[in-house]
Amino acid sequence: MFLKMKLEKNGQLGFELKEDAKPLTVGEFKKLMNNYYHSEIPLDVSPEEKTTDSNNIFQEINTQQQNS
């Protein structure tokens, strides 16, 4: 699990994780998913930004109520 381990001058234990044990960042996960799904839509766009007025159900309901 550990690549290197040493005792620091301040008495604390320092260590470095092996490559397979290092945590995955959100950025790395997004890149991985973009590569896996070959997505044309970037994953850093929120769902609210993906919707348009033409396919937004709430906009459609408001429009129908105004026309009634």
C-alpha positions, 0 to 999 in steps of 0.5 A: 500500500505504501511506496515510501514511509519515513519519520519526519523531524517533527515526529510525524510519520510521512508516507507516499501511496503507491499509484494504485492506492492514490485517491481519484480526484473529481477532475480525473473521474470526469476525464475518465468518464468522458473517455469511456463514454466518448461524450460530446457534452462535457461533464462539467456542465450542470443539468440546468445548463443542458436544458433549453427553453424548447425542452424545459417542461416548466417553461412549457407548462407556463406557456400553456397556462398563459395561452389558456 
